[in-house]
Amino acid sequence: MFNSTVLDVAVGLVFTFLAVSLAVSAITEGLASIFGWRSQTLLQGVKDLLNDQAFTGIALNIYNHAMVAPRDPGTAQKASDLKYLPAYIEPIHFADALIDVVGITKDAPAASIKSAIQQNVADPQLQSLLKGVVDRAAGDVTQIRNQIGSWFDSSMDRVGGAYKRKTQVWSFFIALILAAGLNVSSIDVGKALWLQPLLARTIGPASQFGPVEALQKLEELDVPIGWTQARLHNLASLNGLETVIGWLVTAVATLFGAPFWFDALERVVRLKGSGPSPAEKRADMGAAA
């Protein structure tokens, strides 16, 4: 079973990863908000879904619809005219907007609905899909609406995946810059904790730390982070490669995300709090005797 030194080192390293992850998450979220990554990714996803990369046809009409972009006046001629791009679209709202744009009316016969699709949808693939929906729904507009909403919802899973991959790439580079800038090398921290495991014993529950508090606490632990003349000199030596590898380990660890390290810290702290088992105590007493 793990001894207390191993657990202390684990607590310190997990807390290090948590502190950097919290900071990286805050920075990434800030950049996502400033540059509108979510809304831009969603816009590209809708273009792809409707086969309207030029954004001059049905995708533009969808974004001019009040159900999709209620804060815009609905008069945009191109993407740059949209001032309030939505970051999320309810599937049923997308379905309502598409039904209105295509010209599908309630109680119309299936043949009339297909005629409207033929007239208002230029893309052959989208035409075929919508006509198939009409056939499966037997012309029932409520069923058409539900099927379009389900189609959009499943397509947005891929958009969510694309957004996650984008943010992970950014998170890695932000974490690497942060690790290098603050000199947070997992290897150096781990070695210091192994030699002085008591450093990690002041770490409390993860719930009490935000990004700033976590970084401050990490500095208070007196582990070898930050820059001094000695560390700068060490970086220029052969030992500098070990430090750089430590930065990379820290950056990679942040890709698991702050929630992962939050849960990990809570579990390791609970494990430490359980203390040695009665058998371990007896073994220690026997060895001492």
C-alpha positions in Angstrom: 0.0 0.0 0.0 1.2 3.5 -0.7 3.1 5.2 2.2 2.4 8.7 3.3 5.4 10.2 1.3 4.0 8.9 -2.0 0.6 10.3 -1.1 2.1 13.6 -0.1 3.9 13.8 -3.5 0.7 12.8 -5.3 -1.3 15.5 -3.5 1.3 18.1 -4.4 1.5 17.1 -8.0 -2.2 16.8 -8.5 -2.6 20.3 -6.8 0.0 21.7 -9.2 -1.9 20.3 -12.2 -5.1 21.7 -10.8 -3.7 25.1 -10.2 -2.4 25.4 -13.8 -5.6 23.9 -15.2 -7.7 26.4 -13.4 -5.6 29.3 -14.8 -5.6 27.8 -18.3 -9.3 27.3 -18.2 -9.9 30.9 -17.1 -7.6 32.2 -19.9 -9.1 30.0 -22.6 -12.7 30.9 -21.6 -11.7 34.6 -21.7 -10.3 34.2 -25.2 -13.3 32.2 -26.3 -15.6 35.0 -25.1 -13.5 37.8 -26.6 -13.1 36.2 -30.0 -16.5 34.5 -30.1 -15.1 31.0 -30.7 -18.4 29.3 -29.9 -20.5 31.4 -32.1 -18.0 31.2 -35.0 -17.7 27.5 -34.7 -21.5 27.2 -34.6 -21.8 29.4 -37.7 -19.3 27.2 -39.6 -21.3 24.2 -38.4 -24.5 25.5 -39.8 -22.8 26.4 -43.1 -21.5 22.8 -43.4 -24.9 21.4 -42.4 -26.8 23.3 -45.0 -24.0 23.1 -47.7 -23.9 26.9 -47.9 -20.2 27.8 -47.5 -20.6 31.1 -49.3 -23.3 32.1 -46.8 -25.5 33.5 -49.5 -28.4 31.1 -49.5 -30.4 29.2 -46.9 -27.8 29.5 -44.1 -27.9 33.3 -44.4 -31.7 33.1 -44.3 -31.6 30.9 -41.2 -29.4 33.4 -39.4 -31.7 36.3 -40.4 -34.6 34.5 -38.8 -35.7 35.8 -35.4 -35.8 32.3 -33.9 -32.1 31.9 -34.5 -30.6 35.4 -34.1 -33.3 37.5 -32.3 -30.9 40.4 -31.5 -30.1 41.1 -35.1 -32.5 43.0 -37.4 -32.7 40.1 -39.9 -31.3 42.1 -42.8 -27.8 40.8 -43.1 -26.4 40.3 -46.6 -23.2 38.6 -45.4 -21.7 37.1 -42.3 -19.9 40.3 -41.3 -23.3 42.1 -41.1 -24.4 39.8 -38.2 -23.5 41.7 -35.0 -24.9 39.3 -32.5 -24.0 35.8 -33.5 -25.7 33.2 -31.3 -23.4 30.8 -29.4 -26.1 28.2 -29.2 -29.3 27.4 -31.2 -32.1 25.3 -29.8 -32.7 22.4 -32.2 -36.5 23.1 -32.2 -35.8 26.8 -33.0 -33.6 25.8 -35.9 -36.3 23.5 -37.1 -38.9 26.3 -37.0 -36.6 28.7 -38.8 -35.9 26.1 -41.5 -39.6 25.3 -42.0 -40.3 29.0 -42.4 -37.4 29.6 -44.8 -38.3 26.7 -46.9 -42.0 27.7 -47.0 -43.5 24.6 -45.4 -47.1 25.4 -44.2 -49.3 23.5 -41.8 -52.0 21.2 -43.3 -50.5 21.4 -46.7 -50.4 18.1 -48.7 -47.0 16.4 -48.9 -46.8 17.1 -52.7 -47.1 20.9 -52.0 -44.5 20.7 -49.3 -42.1 18.9 -51.7 -42.8 21.5 -54.3 -41.9 24.3 -51.8 -38.6 22.4 -51.0 -37.8 22.1 -54.7 -38.4 25.8 -55.3 -36.7 27.2 -52.2 -33.8 24.8 -51.6 -31.0 25.0 -54.2 -28.7 22.4 -52.8 -29.6 18.9 -54.2 -28.4 17.0 -51.1 -30.4 19.2 -48.8 -33.4 18.9 -51.1 -33.2 15.1 -51.0 -32.8 15.1 -47.2 -35.9 17.3 -46.6 -38.0 15.4 -49.1 -37.1 12.2 -47.3 -38.2 13.8 -44.0 -41.5 14.8 -45.6 -42.0 11.2 -46.8 -41.2 9.7 -43.4 -43.5 12.2 -41.6 -46.3 11.6 -44.2 -46.5 15.4 -44.6 -47.2 16.0 -40.8 -45.5 19.3 -40.0 -45.1 18.4 -36.4 -43.2 15.3 -37.3 -41.2 17.2 -39.9 -40.3 19.7 -37.2 -39.2 17.0 -34.7 -37.1 15.2 -37.3 -35.4 18.3 -38.4 -34.7 19.2 -34.8 -33.2 15.7 -34.2 -31.1 16.0 -37.3 -29.7 19.4 -36.2 -29.1 18.1 -32.7 -27.0 15.1 -33.8 -25.1 17.3 -36.2 -24.2 19.7 -33.4 -22.5 16.9 -31.6 -19.8 17.0 -34.3 -19.7 20.8 -34.0 -19.1 20.4 -30.3 -16.3 18.0 -31.0 -14.7 20.4 -33.4 -14.9 23.2 -30.8 -13.4 20.9 -28.1 -10.5 20.0 -30.3 -9.9 23.7 -31.0 -9.9 24.7 -27.4 -7.7 21.8 -26.4 -5.0 22.9 -28.9 -5.2 26.4 -27.5 -5.2 25.1 -23.9 -2.1 23.1 -24.5 -0.1 26.1 -25.9 -1.5 28.4 -23.2 -0.5 25.9 -20.5 3.0 25.5 -22.1 3.5 29.3 -22.1 2.2 29.5 -18.5 4.4 26.6 -17.3 7.4 28.2 -19.0 6.6 31.7 -17.8 6.0 30.7 -14.2 8.6 27.9 -14.4 6.1 25.2 -13.3 8.1 22.0 -14.0 6.3 18.8 -12.9 9.7 17.1 -12.5 11.2 19.8 -10.4 8.1 20.0 -8.2 7.9 16.2 -7.8 11.6 16.0 -6.8 11.1 18.8 -4.2 8.0 17.1 -2.8 9.8 13.8 -2.5 12.6 15.4 -0.5 10.2 17.5 1.6 6.8 15.8 1.6 5.5 18.0 4.4 5.2 20.8 1.9 2.0 19.3 0.6 0.3 18.7 3.9 -1.1 22.2 4.1 -3.3 21.7 1.0 -6.9 21.7 1.9 -10.1 20.7 0.0 -10.0 21.7 -3.7 -13.3 23.5 -3.4 -11.7 26.4 -1.6 -9.5 27.3 -4.6 -10.1 29.4 -7.6 -7.5 30.2 -10.3 -5.8 33.0 -8.5 -6.0 31.3 -5.0 -4.6 28.1 -6.4 -1.6 29.8 -8.0 -1.0 31.7 -4.8 -1.2 28.6 -2.7 1.2 26.8 -5.1 3.7 29.6 -4.6 3.2 29.4 -0.8 4.1 25.7 -0.8 7.7 26.7 -1.4 8.1 24.2 -4.3 10.6 25.3 -7.0 8.4 27.4 -9.2 9.1 30.8 -10.5 12.4 32.3 -11.7 15.5 33.0 -9.7 19.1 33.6 -10.9 20.0 30.1 -9.9 17.1 28.6 -11.9 17.9 30.7 -14.9 21.5 29.5 -14.7 20.3 25.9 -14.3 18.1 26.2 -17.4 21.2 27.0 -19.5 22.9 23.8 -18.2 22.3 20.2 -19.1 19.7 20.1 -16.3 17.6 22.6 -18.3 16.3 19.8 -20.5 14.7 18.1 -17.5 13.0 21.4 -16.6 11.7 21.8 -20.2 10.4 18.2 -20.1 8.7 19.1 -16.9 6.9 22.0 -18.5 5.7 19.7 -21.3 4.3 17.2 -18.7 2.5 20.1 -16.9 1.0 21.3 -20.2 -0.1 17.8 -21.2 -1.6 17.2 -17.8 -3.8 20.3 -18.1 -5.6 18.7 -21.1 -7.4 16.5 -18.7 -9.1 19.6 -17.4 -9.6 21.3 -14.1 -12.7 19.1 -13.1 -10.6 15.9 -13.5 -7.8 17.2 -11.2 -10.4 18.7 -8.8 -11.9 15.2 -8.3 -8.4 13.6 -8.2 -7.3 15.9 -5.5 -10.4 15.3 -3.4 -9.9 11.5 -3.7 -6.2 11.6 -2.8 -6.8 13.9 0.2 -9.6 11.5 1.4 -7.2 8.6 0.9 -4.6 10.3 3.0 -7.2 11.2 5.6 -8.1 7.5 6.1 -4.6 6.9 7.6 -2.8 3.6 7.9 -4.7 0.4 8.4 -4.6 -1.5 11.7 -2.5 -4.2 10.0 0.0 -1.5 8.9 0.2 -0.1 12.5 0.8 -3.6 13.9 3.5 -4.2 11.3 5.2 -0.9 12.2 5.1 -1.7 15.9 6.5 -5.2 15.2 9.4 -3.7 13.2 10.1 -1.2 15.9 10.3 -3.9 18.5 
